[in-house]
Amino acid sequence: MIDKLSLDYKLDYDRLGYRLNSNFSYLFNLEETINKPYNYVFGYFEDNKLLGFIHIVLTVDEADLINIVVDSLYQHKKIGTKLIYYVIKRFDLKALTLEVRESNDAVKFYEHLGFEIKRTIPKYYGNESAYLMKKVI
Ligand SMILES: CC(C)(COP(=O)(O)OP(=O)(O)OC[C@H]1O[C@@H](n2cnc3c(N)ncnc32)[C@H](O)[C@@H]1OP(=O)(O)O)[C@@H](O)C(=O)NCCC(=O)NCCS
């Protein structure tokens, strides 16, 4: 089941987000994030356990994908795919854009879902460049 993430899941959200950034709970504080305009965080749940989440920022009929993460024990079960298609459908998105580290395996995941590399952003992550990727729906 996919649903908006509530503060009840803050600990699990922080635990999953730690995979993305060791300062995740500070940088993407759940309470602040879900109260920011145009920001949406949806969780993927099985038996009330949070297995993954997606955070997007809406811009009219497009969105920026800020974070997506799936519990490492539950990867390759299409949870990430379901989260992406859920937000596309829910907001009737015409495009979805993101930045990702060049070296991140997630680049393959995004390409599999039809995202294209639009350009490289040098030193976006300090010592590492990012790809700007976009999926037009
Ligand atoms: C990227 C991530 C969200 C993908 O979630 P997932 O639920 O495991 O992905 P899915 O099962 O929906 O994958 C769909 C397809 O994408 C491709 N794919 C997914 N992960 C991949 C990987 N690590 N390497 C290569 N291809 C991959 C595969 O083709 C996969 O299909 P298959 O398993 O049948 O071969 C997950 O691996 C994750 O949380 N990674 C760590 C956090 C992260 O890097 N997030 C992105 C930050 S920008």
The ligand as an SDF file (V2000), in Angstrom:
LIG
                    3D

 48 50  0  0  0  0  0  0  0  0999 V2000
   17.2130    2.9150   -6.5640 C   0  0  0  0  0  0  0  0  0  0  0  0
   16.1550    2.1830   -5.7350 C   0  0  0  0  0  0  0  0  0  0  0  0
   15.1440    3.1630   -5.1690 C   0  0  0  0  0  0  0  0  0  0  0  0
   15.4330    1.1640   -6.6660 C   0  0  0  0  0  0  0  0  0  0  0  0
   14.3720    0.5510   -5.9420 O   0  0  0  0  0  0  0  0  0  0  0  0
   13.9620   -0.9730   -6.1840 P   0  0  0  0  0  0  0  0  0  0  0  0
   12.6170   -1.1920   -5.5680 O   0  0  0  0  0  0  0  0  0  0  0  0
   15.0580   -1.8730   -5.7490 O   0  0  0  0  0  0  0  0  0  0  0  0
   13.8720   -1.0210   -7.7830 O   0  0  0  0  0  0  0  0  0  0  0  0
   12.9120   -1.9000   -8.7050 P   0  0  0  0  0  0  0  0  0  0  0  0
   12.7760   -3.2910   -8.1600 O   0  0  0  0  0  0  0  0  0  0  0  0
   11.6380   -1.1570   -8.9510 O   0  0  0  0  0  0  0  0  0  0  0  0
   13.8150   -1.9310  -10.0480 O   0  0  0  0  0  0  0  0  0  0  0  0
   13.2580   -1.9320  -11.3430 C   0  0  0  0  0  0  0  0  0  0  0  0
   14.3800   -2.1900  -12.3390 C   0  0  0  0  0  0  0  0  0  0  0  0
   15.3760   -1.1460  -12.2920 O   0  0  0  0  0  0  0  0  0  0  0  0
   16.6880   -1.7060  -12.4860 C   0  0  0  0  0  0  0  0  0  0  0  0
   17.4790   -1.5560  -11.2600 N   0  0  0  0  0  0  0  0  0  0  0  0
   17.0290   -1.3240  -10.0090 C   0  0  0  0  0  0  0  0  0  0  0  0
   18.0640   -1.2440   -9.1450 N   0  0  0  0  0  0  0  0  0  0  0  0
   19.1950   -1.4370   -9.8730 C   0  0  0  0  0  0  0  0  0  0  0  0
   20.5730   -1.4840   -9.5620 C   0  0  0  0  0  0  0  0  0  0  0  0
   21.0100   -1.2990   -8.3060 N   0  0  0  0  0  0  0  0  0  0  0  0
   21.4690   -1.7150  -10.5560 N   0  0  0  0  0  0  0  0  0  0  0  0
   21.0470   -1.9080  -11.8380 C   0  0  0  0  0  0  0  0  0  0  0  0
   19.7310   -1.8800  -12.1910 N   0  0  0  0  0  0  0  0  0  0  0  0
   18.8210   -1.6530  -11.2380 C   0  0  0  0  0  0  0  0  0  0  0  0
   16.4920   -3.1890  -12.7820 C   0  0  0  0  0  0  0  0  0  0  0  0
   16.3560   -3.3360  -14.1880 O   0  0  0  0  0  0  0  0  0  0  0  0
   15.1690   -3.4690  -12.0930 C   0  0  0  0  0  0  0  0  0  0  0  0
   14.4720   -4.5470  -12.6450 O   0  0  0  0  0  0  0  0  0  0  0  0
   14.9170   -6.0640  -12.2440 P   0  0  0  0  0  0  0  0  0  0  0  0
   15.1070   -6.1120  -10.7400 O   0  0  0  0  0  0  0  0  0  0  0  0
   13.7640   -6.8880  -12.7410 O   0  0  0  0  0  0  0  0  0  0  0  0
   16.1950   -6.3180  -12.9820 O   0  0  0  0  0  0  0  0  0  0  0  0
   16.8120    1.3610   -4.5830 C   0  0  0  0  0  0  0  0  0  0  0  0
   17.8000    0.5390   -5.1230 O   0  0  0  0  0  0  0  0  0  0  0  0
   17.4490    2.2120   -3.4900 C   0  0  0  0  0  0  0  0  0  0  0  0
   16.7930    2.5360   -2.5110 O   0  0  0  0  0  0  0  0  0  0  0  0
   18.7390    2.5460   -3.6370 N   0  0  0  0  0  0  0  0  0  0  0  0
   19.4750    3.2950   -2.5960 C   0  0  0  0  0  0  0  0  0  0  0  0
   19.0180    4.7270   -2.5060 C   0  0  0  0  0  0  0  0  0  0  0  0
   19.3100    5.5050   -3.7680 C   0  0  0  0  0  0  0  0  0  0  0  0
   20.3940    5.4670   -4.3120 O   0  0  0  0  0  0  0  0  0  0  0  0
   18.2810    6.2460   -4.2280 N   0  0  0  0  0  0  0  0  0  0  0  0
   18.3980    7.1210   -5.3760 C   0  0  0  0  0  0  0  0  0  0  0  0
   19.0350    8.4050   -4.9830 C   0  0  0  0  0  0  0  0  0  0  0  0
   18.9920    9.5580   -6.3130 S   0  0  0  0  0  0  0  0  0  0  0  0
  1  2  1  0
  2  3  1  0
  2  4  1  0
  2 36  1  0
  4  5  1  0
  5  6  1  0
  6  7  2  0
  6  8  1  0
  6  9  1  0
  9 10  1  0
 10 11  2  0
 10 12  1  0
 10 13  1  0
 13 14  1  0
 14 15  1  0
 15 16  1  0
 15 30  1  0
 16 17  1  0
 17 18  1  0
 17 28  1  0
 18 19  1  0
 18 27  1  0
 19 20  2  0
 20 21  1  0
 21 22  1  0
 21 27  2  0
 22 23  1  0
 22 24  2  0
 24 25  1  0
 25 26  2  0
 26 27  1  0
 28 29  1  0
 28 30  1  0
 30 31  1  0
 31 32  1  0
 32 33  2  0
 32 34  1  0
 32 35  1  0
 36 37  1  0
 36 38  1  0
 38 39  2  0
 38 40  1  0
 40 41  1  0
 41 42  1  0
 42 43  1  0
 43 44  2  0
 43 45  1  0
 45 46  1  0
 46 47  1  0
 47 48  1  0
M  END
$$$$
